[in-house]
Amino acid sequence: MVYKQDAWAYSRVMADDDGRRTKRCVICGGAYLLEFFQRGRNANGSRDPKVGTRHYRDHCMGCEAIRKRAEPVEQRLRKKAVAARRRHGAKLKELGVIKNEGDLEEIYGWALDRMLDDIKRISEKGCPYCLQLIKMREHGLGTITVDILNANEPPHYSTNVIWCCAGCNSKKQLTPPNVWGARQSMWKLWRDNQIRLGVDPEAFGFLPLDKKEDPQHSLW
């Protein structure tokens, strides 16, 4: 199956006898409701349907999903790193934290190769917060996100940025720092208990709260 190179191509929108708007996919040739096509950006760069004229991609969501699955993993990971840096750059510039989006790489160390390595690490070893594995086939890359640890500090990649699962990132934003810190210490204790349970189920018991994590079981 051959796919169009231009992912942001547009084609004419049709209407059936019931007045529902449809569109024909240029890849599979099927005519589907307009909602089955991703919306493109408006003239001002926004996806807001209330702003300007709405445009839709030329290939349907089904064919887009097939194209993404066929795309090499390395290429998908690099695209994610690029998108994450661009998105955070735009947000931090809007907040006045940085002057230009390029400052993230040039001043704060958001290098693509480094970001790519970290995405690979979390996809292989799991979220550093909840310690759960992320199965890309089931969850997709969307569940791996960037967390700026302290929004009041400069966004230095080495000291103030971490990749984690989307669930933990969302919960962290809604949780007081002292509560979040307490939970993190319990996650590590829980992981030690899970390891102990797997080794000797008969002797399973809670470990002391002051027990240090076994370096052999360190996630990172």
Contacts in CASP RR format, 6 or more apart in sequence:
PFRMAT RR
TARGET T0000
AUTHOR 0000-0000-0000
METHOD contacts of the structure
MODEL  1
MVYKQDAWAYSRVMADDDGRRTKRCVICGGAYLLEFFQRGRNANGSRDPK
VGTRHYRDHCMGCEAIRKRAEPVEQRLRKKAVAARRRHGAKLKELGVIKN
EGDLEEIYGWALDRMLDDIKRISEKGCPYCLQLIKMREHGLGTITVDILN
ANEPPHYSTNVIWCCAGCNSKKQLTPPNVWGARQSMWKLWRDNQIRLGVD
PEAFGFLPLDKKEDPQHSLW
1 27 0 8 1.000
1 66 0 8 1.000
2 27 0 8 1.000
3 27 0 8 1.000
3 59 0 8 1.000
3 63 0 8 1.000
3 67 0 8 1.000
4 26 0 8 1.000
4 27 0 8 1.000
4 58 0 8 1.000
4 59 0 8 1.000
6 58 0 8 1.000
7 57 0 8 1.000
7 59 0 8 1.000
8 40 0 8 1.000
8 41 0 8 1.000
8 57 0 8 1.000
9 26 0 8 1.000
9 57 0 8 1.000
9 58 0 8 1.000
10 40 0 8 1.000
10 55 0 8 1.000
10 56 0 8 1.000
10 57 0 8 1.000
10 58 0 8 1.000
11 23 0 8 1.000
11 24 0 8 1.000
11 26 0 8 1.000
11 58 0 8 1.000
12 23 0 8 1.000
13 21 0 8 1.000
13 22 0 8 1.000
13 23 0 8 1.000
13 34 0 8 1.000
13 56 0 8 1.000
14 21 0 8 1.000
14 22 0 8 1.000
14 23 0 8 1.000
14 24 0 8 1.000
14 31 0 8 1.000
15 21 0 8 1.000
15 22 0 8 1.000
16 22 0 8 1.000
20 33 0 8 1.000
21 33 0 8 1.000
21 34 0 8 1.000
22 31 0 8 1.000
22 32 0 8 1.000
22 33 0 8 1.000
22 34 0 8 1.000
23 31 0 8 1.000
23 32 0 8 1.000
23 34 0 8 1.000
23 36 0 8 1.000
23 37 0 8 1.000
23 56 0 8 1.000
23 60 0 8 1.000
24 30 0 8 1.000
24 31 0 8 1.000
24 32 0 8 1.000
25 31 0 8 1.000
25 32 0 8 1.000
25 37 0 8 1.000
25 58 0 8 1.000
25 59 0 8 1.000
25 60 0 8 1.000
25 63 0 8 1.000
26 58 0 8 1.000
26 59 0 8 1.000
27 58 0 8 1.000
27 59 0 8 1.000
27 60 0 8 1.000
27 63 0 8 1.000
28 60 0 8 1.000
28 62 0 8 1.000
28 63 0 8 1.000
30 60 0 8 1.000
32 60 0 8 1.000
34 56 0 8 1.000
36 60 0 8 1.000
36 61 0 8 1.000
36 62 0 8 1.000
37 56 0 8 1.000
37 57 0 8 1.000
37 59 0 8 1.000
37 60 0 8 1.000
37 61 0 8 1.000
38 56 0 8 1.000
38 57 0 8 1.000
38 61 0 8 1.000
38 64 0 8 1.000
39 47 0 8 1.000
39 49 0 8 1.000
39 54 0 8 1.000
39 55 0 8 1.000
39 56 0 8 1.000
39 57 0 8 1.000
40 47 0 8 1.000
40 54 0 8 1.000
40 55 0 8 1.000
40 56 0 8 1.000
40 57 0 8 1.000
41 47 0 8 1.000
41 55 0 8 1.000
42 48 0 8 1.000
42 51 0 8 1.000
42 52 0 8 1.000
42 53 0 8 1.000
42 54 0 8 1.000
42 55 0 8 1.000
43 52 0 8 1.000
43 53 0 8 1.000
44 51 0 8 1.000
44 52 0 8 1.000
57 64 0 8 1.000
59 67 0 8 1.000
68 76 0 8 1.000
73 136 0 8 1.000
76 141 0 8 1.000
77 116 0 8 1.000
77 119 0 8 1.000
77 120 0 8 1.000
77 123 0 8 1.000
77 141 0 8 1.000
78 112 0 8 1.000
78 116 0 8 1.000
80 119 0 8 1.000
80 141 0 8 1.000
80 142 0 8 1.000
80 144 0 8 1.000
81 112 0 8 1.000
81 115 0 8 1.000
81 116 0 8 1.000
81 119 0 8 1.000
82 112 0 8 1.000
84 115 0 8 1.000
84 145 0 8 1.000
84 146 0 8 1.000
85 104 0 8 1.000
85 105 0 8 1.000
85 110 0 8 1.000
85 112 0 8 1.000
85 115 0 8 1.000
86 101 0 8 1.000
88 104 0 8 1.000
88 110 0 8 1.000
88 146 0 8 1.000
88 148 0 8 1.000
88 155 0 8 1.000
89 98 0 8 1.000
89 101 0 8 1.000
89 102 0 8 1.000
89 103 0 8 1.000
89 104 0 8 1.000
90 101 0 8 1.000
92 98 0 8 1.000
92 104 0 8 1.000
92 155 0 8 1.000
93 99 0 8 1.000
93 100 0 8 1.000
93 101 0 8 1.000
97 154 0 8 1.000
97 155 0 8 1.000
98 104 0 8 1.000
98 107 0 8 1.000
98 108 0 8 1.000
98 155 0 8 1.000
104 110 0 8 1.000
104 155 0 8 1.000
104 157 0 8 1.000
105 111 0 8 1.000
105 112 0 8 1.000
108 154 0 8 1.000
108 155 0 8 1.000
108 156 0 8 1.000
108 157 0 8 1.000
109 156 0 8 1.000
109 157 0 8 1.000
109 158 0 8 1.000
110 155 0 8 1.000
110 157 0 8 1.000
110 161 0 8 1.000
111 157 0 8 1.000
114 157 0 8 1.000
115 157 0 8 1.000
118 163 0 8 1.000
119 141 0 8 1.000
119 144 0 8 1.000
119 163 0 8 1.000
121 163 0 8 1.000
121 220 0 8 1.000
122 128 0 8 1.000
122 134 0 8 1.000
122 144 0 8 1.000
122 163 0 8 1.000
122 164 0 8 1.000
122 165 0 8 1.000
123 134 0 8 1.000
123 136 0 8 1.000
123 144 0 8 1.000
125 133 0 8 1.000
125 219 0 8 1.000
125 220 0 8 1.000
126 132 0 8 1.000
126 133 0 8 1.000
126 134 0 8 1.000
126 165 0 8 1.000
126 219 0 8 1.000
127 134 0 8 1.000
127 164 0 8 1.000
127 165 0 8 1.000
127 168 0 8 1.000
128 162 0 8 1.000
128 163 0 8 1.000
128 164 0 8 1.000
128 219 0 8 1.000
128 220 0 8 1.000
129 164 0 8 1.000
129 165 0 8 1.000
129 168 0 8 1.000
129 172 0 8 1.000
129 184 0 8 1.000
129 187 0 8 1.000
130 165 0 8 1.000
130 167 0 8 1.000
130 168 0 8 1.000
130 187 0 8 1.000
131 187 0 8 1.000
131 188 0 8 1.000
131 190 0 8 1.000
131 191 0 8 1.000
131 219 0 8 1.000
132 165 0 8 1.000
134 143 0 8 1.000
134 144 0 8 1.000
134 165 0 8 1.000
142 166 0 8 1.000
143 165 0 8 1.000
143 166 0 8 1.000
143 167 0 8 1.000
144 163 0 8 1.000
144 164 0 8 1.000
144 165 0 8 1.000
144 166 0 8 1.000
145 163 0 8 1.000
145 164 0 8 1.000
145 165 0 8 1.000
145 166 0 8 1.000
145 169 0 8 1.000
146 161 0 8 1.000
146 162 0 8 1.000
146 163 0 8 1.000
146 169 0 8 1.000
147 161 0 8 1.000
147 162 0 8 1.000
147 163 0 8 1.000
147 164 0 8 1.000
147 168 0 8 1.000
147 169 0 8 1.000
147 172 0 8 1.000
148 155 0 8 1.000
148 160 0 8 1.000
148 161 0 8 1.000
149 160 0 8 1.000
149 161 0 8 1.000
149 162 0 8 1.000
150 160 0 8 1.000
153 160 0 8 1.000
154 160 0 8 1.000
155 161 0 8 1.000
164 172 0 8 1.000
171 180 0 8 1.000
172 180 0 8 1.000
175 183 0 8 1.000
188 213 0 8 1.000
189 206 0 8 1.000
189 207 0 8 1.000
189 209 0 8 1.000
189 211 0 8 1.000
191 213 0 8 1.000
191 217 0 8 1.000
191 219 0 8 1.000
192 207 0 8 1.000
192 211 0 8 1.000
192 213 0 8 1.000
192 214 0 8 1.000
192 217 0 8 1.000
193 204 0 8 1.000
193 205 0 8 1.000
193 206 0 8 1.000
193 207 0 8 1.000
195 214 0 8 1.000
195 217 0 8 1.000
196 203 0 8 1.000
196 204 0 8 1.000
196 205 0 8 1.000
196 207 0 8 1.000
197 204 0 8 1.000
END
